[in-house]
Amino acid sequence: MSGTLFLVATPIGNYDDITLRALRILKDADVVVFEERKEGMRLLSHYGVVDKPVESLNEHNESAASFHIIEILRQGKNVALVSDAGTPVFSDPGQILVRKAIDAEITVTAIPGASSLLPALIVSGFPIDRFLFCGFLSPKRNRRIAELKGLRGERRTFVLMEAPYRLVPLMRDLTEVLGPNRRVCIAFDLTMPGELILRDTAGELLRRVSQQEMKGEFVVVVEGLK
């Protein structure tokens, strides 16, 4: 019989946010697959998971690594997939592996836990009975502008993610396309001691992040058009 592929959510910053079930799966799994070796080994070491066979799966080797991991699962071994932080597959590599596992009729199980999406939404103060997750916009400005124009009339609260060094360009384009008065929440370094939640108009937030050169992991939540 094939093993089970466990998709294990890990903390997005605060190591105390690991679940008891996630810890048990990481300790019991035959193989742990992580995104980057440095981050993965730090995670396992922190929780005392030692002498564990490990594999790497990231955006650069996802196709080849997925094929190899499927073979491990077919040998009857249980595999735990983790990302650098948060929930695997969600805005992180792993979807190819999941699809291959499903096609091979291998059991895939999610071990829920930390994610930046819901914390950012619930602290924003915006309506979230319905919302739109847009993820990462294009790094190319022309395409990013076009994507934002497509969201200009969106009535639902929507969520954007971006690399820390592209916050100012994103806020500049968002202010230009959606207008300086659109209400926005930027959630910095969620779960960390320096967690910071900024709520204001797009124009005011652009001014603040530009002047203070604010950097860190962040999620941008935008109120829908009223």
N, C-alpha and C positions, 0 to 999 in steps of 0.2 A: 504493500500500500504506500501511496505517496505521503509525504509529510504535509504539514500545514504552513502556510505563509501568514505570519502575523505582522500586521502593520501597526507598529507601536509608536504612539505619540509620546514625545519627550518634552521636557520643559523648554520654554522659549527664552529663558534667562534665569529664572529662580529655580534652583535644583530641588527645592522643597515641593515643587508642583508635580512631581512624579507620582503616579498612582501605584498602589500596592500590587495590582494586577500586572502593570507594566514591569515592575521590578521582578516579579515571579517569572514572567515570560522571558525577560532578558537573561535571567539566571538559568532557566531550564532549556532554552533553545539550543539546538545543536550548533547553529551558525548564526552570527549577528552580521547583518549587512548595513553598513553605514555610508553616508555621502562622502565625507572627507575623513581620511585616516586620523588626522590630528584631533579633530573635534570628537570623532567617534571613540577614540581611545581615552580621551579625557572623560567622556561621559561614563564609559564602562568602569574606569578606574575610580571615579567618584563614588559609584554605588557598589564597589567591591566585586565587580564581575571580572574575574581574572582567568587566565588560561583558556580563553574562549576562541575557537576558530572564527575568523572574521573575513569578510569580503567587502569590496567597495563597489558602489553603484552611484554614478553621478551623471551630469549632463553630457560629459565627454565620452563615457563608455557604456551608456545605458543599454544599447542594443546587444552588444557582446556580453556584458555582464548578466543581462536578463537570461540569455540562453544558458549560460553557465549555472546560474542559480536554479533554473528550472531543472537541470540535471541533478543538482543536489537534492531538490525536493522529491524528485522521482526515486531517489535512493531511500526514501522513507525518513529523511531528516527534516526536523522542524527548523524553520528559518524566521528570524525576527528582523524586519526591515525598519530602520530608523533614519530620519533625516538629521541635518545638523541641529535643528531645533523645530519643535512643533510637530505637526501631523504629517507623516509621509504622504507623498502623492499630491497633497494639496499645495499648489504652487511650488512643488518640489519634484524631483525625479521619482520614478517608480511606476508610472502608469503603464509603460510597456511591459514591465514585469507582471503587473496585475493582470493585464490582458492575456499574456502568455499563460499564466497560471489558470485563468478561467478556461481558456481554450483547451488546456491539458486536463481539465476537470480536477484540478488541485484545489483543496479548500483554502479560501482566503478569509481571514478574520481580522477585524479592526479592533485595536485596543485603544479606546478613546482617551483623550487627555487634553493637554494644553494646545491652544491655538490662539493666534493673535486676532483673528477675525471677530469672534463673539465678544471678547473683552472690549475691543475698540468700539463695537456697535453699542454695547450697553452703557458705556460711560459717555457716549456722545450726546445723549439727551434728545436725539432725533427719533422720529417714528421708525420702528423696526418691525411692525407687524408684517410688512413686506419690504424686502430690500434687494438690491442688485449687487453682486460681487463682480467687479470688473478686473480684478487682479492687476497685473503689470501692464501699463500702456507701452506703446512703442518707444524705444530709446531715440528714435529719429523724430526730430521736432515736427516736421511737416505731417507725418503720419499721426503723431500724438495729438496735434491740433485737430486733425480730422476726427480722431476718436473722441476727443472732448466735445466737438461740435455735435457728434451723434448722441451725446448725453445731455445736451443743453436743455432739452424739453422733458427729461426724465423726472417723473413725479415721485418715484420711490427714492428713499435714501440709498446712496450707492457708495461702494468702498473701493479705494484705489491703493495699490502697493507699489513701492519703488525702492531702488537702491538708495542707501543713505546719502551718497554724494550727488543724487539727482533731485533732492527735495526742492531746492530753489527753482530750478528750471520747471519742475512740475507745477509748483505753486504760481509761478509767473504765467505759465500757459493757462492754467485753470482760471486765474483771475481775469486774464484777457478774454477767454472764451465764455465763461459763465457769468462774468461780471464781478466787480469788487465787493458787492453786497451779499453775495451768496454765502450762507453760513456753512462753516467747515469746522471739523474737529480733527486735530492731529494728535495721535497718541504715540508718545515717544517711550521707548525702552520699557514696554509693558512688563509687569511683574518684578522689575528690578528695583533696587533701592532708590535709584534716581528717576523713577517713573515720572513722566510729566504729561499732563493732558492740557492741550491748548484749544480753547473754543472761542471763535470770533468770526468776523467776516473774512472772506478770502483776501481782500486787499490788506487788512490789518495783519493777518497772519503772514502774508508775503513780506510785509515790512519787517516784522519781528524776526523771521527766520533768515532774512537777508542781512540784517544788521548784526545779529548775534552769532552768525555762522553756526547755527545749531546742527549737530550731527548725532546720529544714532539710528537704531532700527525704529521704523515708524509705520503707522497705518493712517491713511487719510480717509475720513468719513465725510461725505458731502450730503447736505440736506437736499431733498428733492424739491423740484419747482412747485411752488404753491399756486 
